[in-house]
Amino acid sequence: MVSDEIMLKVENVSKVYRLGEIGGTTLRDELQRLKAKIRHKEDPTKKIGAKNYNKGEKFKALDNISFEVKKGERIGIIGHNGAGKSTLLKLISRVTGPTKGNIYLNGRVASMLEVGTGFHPELTGRENVYMNGAILGMTKKEIDAKMEEIIEFSEVRQFIDTPVKRYSSGMYVKLAFSVAAHLDSEIMIMDEVLAVGDVEFQNKCLTKMKDVSEQFDRTILYVSHNMNTIRQLCDRVIVINHGSIVFDGGVEEGIKCYLGNEKDENFPVSFDFSAKKRAYNFGKIARITHIELLDKEYAIFNSDSVLKIKASFESSQDIKNACLMMVVVDSSNLKIGTSISDYFDVNKNSVTAVTFTYDLKSLSQGNYRLMFSFVSISDEQAIFYFDNPDTGIRIKLINNYFAGFEWVHRYHGPIQLPHLIKE
């Protein structure tokens, strides 16, 4: 049993699937597979070169997971593709049952597990609103009271009496989210579906989820690969890896765990790119051979300091108007911006070393990656890429402007704007 403050309790839950017994194919295909299996012949529905999984192998999607969610909490569930996030949400939504363990719910659940979940394609948008409300146990009078608000928020008023099978994926999401947000459920479950909508609507949805959570103590479980939306919405993060929980706690710490930033606190200053393999045709004509951060033992800087970079290049031909391009990437893998150097020349069949400086004061404290490209710019201002190593340099910035002030990207952003000057 769960207390009034505990809205969800997942207790020692595991989910095991048996692969290949019944596939997502037609009845005719399954009969053909069964006939071939009885005759000890190859599966006739299998794609050429594909592995035959029709042997009853078991796959453990979730492995002994346990956690609790309190009333009003906004939980971000993150992990790599195939980690078990969607499986967990399906179990909580009771789309399927656990192989082992128990899930206790203290309230009604509104879930969006994929585009169109809970909608009947032949019914209109309005009729689907009534159907979803009835599933949640609401009366027609209660749904009528919220109908206008649902239609207004969804931005699909013109098509509300059109069968939803004619809706685009974006329209599906807008109406489905509006229904989930406005009907009386105590727990909202969102599985990456907001990525289908436009950016303006995503921000509108995130604001709405935060509002209903704060005003009505609504509990939210949110799955996304977008770390910025996790930061905006969630106050707790659960990281799942290969079916197990590897982290349960604060947002920033959870994101670091997911991205792997907590594994290595050493920040080297010298990097040899000469022997590294390149993707596509990069590095064939010319390449970056070495990059070194000068005058530093480790790549840890004060945010008011200057980064000094020595880069070495080699080329099989003379290059004029060469540039070093540097992309700054933050801890959530978001590109902050790009800096392009002054022109320099690279001579044929020799190593050219050039030193650059970069002022770090515009960046807030935190961990960053610097990704480098070797390019040239033509007289027509066209950019040609000679080299683009897929590994970057990690640097750490410490903010010394205000003693004891912790800069949190979730609230303050990765860019430190110039000071407000008191006149």
Secondary structure in CASP SS format (residue, H / E / C, confidence):
PFRMAT SS
TARGET T0000
AUTHOR 0000-0000-0000
METHOD secondary structure of the structure
MODEL  1
M C 1.00
V C 1.00
S C 1.00
D C 1.00
E C 1.00
I E 1.00
M E 1.00
L E 1.00
K E 1.00
V E 1.00
E E 1.00
N E 1.00
V E 1.00
S E 1.00
K E 1.00
V E 1.00
Y E 1.00
R E 1.00
L C 1.00
G C 1.00
E C 1.00
I C 1.00
G C 1.00
G C 1.00
T C 1.00
T C 1.00
L H 1.00
R H 1.00
D H 1.00
E H 1.00
L H 1.00
Q H 1.00
R H 1.00
L H 1.00
K H 1.00
A H 1.00
K H 1.00
I H 1.00
R C 1.00
H C 1.00
K C 1.00
E C 1.00
D C 1.00
P C 1.00
T C 1.00
K C 1.00
K C 1.00
I C 1.00
G C 1.00
A C 1.00
K C 1.00
N C 1.00
Y C 1.00
N C 1.00
K C 1.00
G C 1.00
E C 1.00
K E 1.00
F E 1.00
K E 1.00
A E 1.00
L E 1.00
D E 1.00
N E 1.00
I E 1.00
S E 1.00
F E 1.00
E E 1.00
V E 1.00
K E 1.00
K C 1.00
G C 1.00
E C 1.00
R E 1.00
I E 1.00
G E 1.00
I E 1.00
I E 1.00
G C 1.00
H C 1.00
N C 1.00
G C 1.00
A C 1.00
G C 1.00
K H 1.00
S H 1.00
T H 1.00
L H 1.00
L H 1.00
K H 1.00
L H 1.00
I H 1.00
S C 1.00
R C 1.00
V C 1.00
T C 1.00
G C 1.00
P C 1.00
T C 1.00
K E 1.00
G E 1.00
N E 1.00
I E 1.00
Y E 1.00
L E 1.00
N C 1.00
G C 1.00
R C 1.00
V E 1.00
A E 1.00
S E 1.00
M E 1.00
L C 1.00
E C 1.00
V C 1.00
G C 1.00
T C 1.00
G C 1.00
F C 1.00
H C 1.00
P C 1.00
E C 1.00
L C 1.00
T E 1.00
G H 1.00
R H 1.00
E H 1.00
N H 1.00
V H 1.00
Y H 1.00
M H 1.00
N H 1.00
G H 1.00
A H 1.00
I H 1.00
L C 1.00
G C 1.00
M C 1.00
T C 1.00
K H 1.00
K H 1.00
E H 1.00
I H 1.00
D H 1.00
A H 1.00
K H 1.00
M H 1.00
E H 1.00
E H 1.00
I H 1.00
I H 1.00
E H 1.00
F H 1.00
S H 1.00
E C 1.00
V C 1.00
R H 1.00
Q H 1.00
F H 1.00
I C 1.00
D C 1.00
T C 1.00
P E 1.00
V H 1.00
K H 1.00
R H 1.00
Y C 1.00
S C 1.00
S H 1.00
G H 1.00
M H 1.00
Y H 1.00
V H 1.00
K H 1.00
L H 1.00
A H 1.00
F H 1.00
S H 1.00
V H 1.00
A H 1.00
A H 1.00
H H 1.00
L C 1.00
D C 1.00
S C 1.00
E C 1.00
I E 1.00
M E 1.00
I E 1.00
M E 1.00
D E 1.00
E C 1.00
V H 1.00
L H 1.00
A H 1.00
V H 1.00
G C 1.00
D C 1.00
V H 1.00
E H 1.00
F H 1.00
Q H 1.00
N H 1.00
K H 1.00
C H 1.00
L H 1.00
T H 1.00
K H 1.00
M H 1.00
K H 1.00
D H 1.00
V H 1.00
S H 1.00
E H 1.00
Q H 1.00
F H 1.00
D C 1.00
R C 1.00
T E 1.00
I E 1.00
L E 1.00
Y E 1.00
V E 1.00
S C 1.00
H C 1.00
N C 1.00
M H 1.00
N H 1.00
T H 1.00
I H 1.00
R H 1.00
Q H 1.00
L H 1.00
C C 1.00
D C 1.00
R E 1.00
V E 1.00
I E 1.00
V E 1.00
I E 1.00
N E 1.00
H C 1.00
G C 1.00
S E 1.00
I E 1.00
V E 1.00
F E 1.00
D E 1.00
G E 1.00
G C 1.00
V H 1.00
E H 1.00
E H 1.00
G H 1.00
I H 1.00
K H 1.00
C H 1.00
Y H 1.00
L H 1.00
G C 1.00
N C 1.00
E C 1.00
K C 1.00
D C 1.00
E C 1.00
N C 1.00
F C 1.00
P C 1.00
V C 1.00
S E 1.00
F E 1.00
D E 1.00
F C 1.00
S C 1.00
A C 1.00
K C 1.00
K C 1.00
R C 1.00
A C 1.00
Y C 1.00
N C 1.00
F C 1.00
G C 1.00
K C 1.00
I C 1.00
A E 1.00
R E 1.00
I E 1.00
T E 1.00
H E 1.00
I E 1.00
E E 1.00
L E 1.00
L C 1.00
D C 1.00
K C 1.00
E C 1.00
Y C 1.00
A C 1.00
I E 1.00
F E 1.00
N E 1.00
S C 1.00
D C 1.00
S C 1.00
V E 1.00
L E 1.00
K E 1.00
I E 1.00
K E 1.00
A E 1.00
S E 1.00
F E 1.00
E E 1.00
S E 1.00
S C 1.00
Q C 1.00
D C 1.00
I E 1.00
K E 1.00
N E 1.00
A E 1.00
C E 1.00
L E 1.00
M E 1.00
M E 1.00
V E 1.00
V E 1.00
V E 1.00
D C 1.00
S C 1.00
S C 1.00
N C 1.00
L C 1.00
K E 1.00
I E 1.00
G E 1.00
T E 1.00
S E 1.00
I E 1.00
S C 1.00
D C 1.00
Y C 1.00
F E 1.00
D E 1.00
V E 1.00
N C 1.00
K C 1.00
N C 1.00
S C 1.00
V E 1.00
T E 1.00
A E 1.00
V E 1.00
T E 1.00
F E 1.00
T E 1.00
Y E 1.00
D E 1.00
L C 1.00
K C 1.00
S C 1.00
L E 1.00
S C 1.00
Q C 1.00
G E 1.00
N E 1.00
Y E 1.00
R E 1.00
L E 1.00
M E 1.00
F E 1.00
S E 1.00
F E 1.00
V E 1.00
S E 1.00
I E 1.00
S C 1.00
D C 1.00
E C 1.00
Q C 1.00
A C 1.00
I E 1.00
F E 1.00
Y E 1.00
F E 1.00
D E 1.00
N C 1.00
P C 1.00
D C 1.00
T C 1.00
G C 1.00
I E 1.00
R E 1.00
I E 1.00
K E 1.00
L E 1.00
I E 1.00
N C 1.00
N C 1.00
Y C 1.00
F C 1.00
A C 1.00
G C 1.00
F C 1.00
E C 1.00
W C 1.00
V C 1.00
H H 1.00
R H 1.00
Y H 1.00
H H 1.00
G C 1.00
P C 1.00
I E 1.00
Q C 1.00
L C 1.00
P C 1.00
H C 1.00
L C 1.00
I C 1.00
K C 1.00
E C 1.00
END
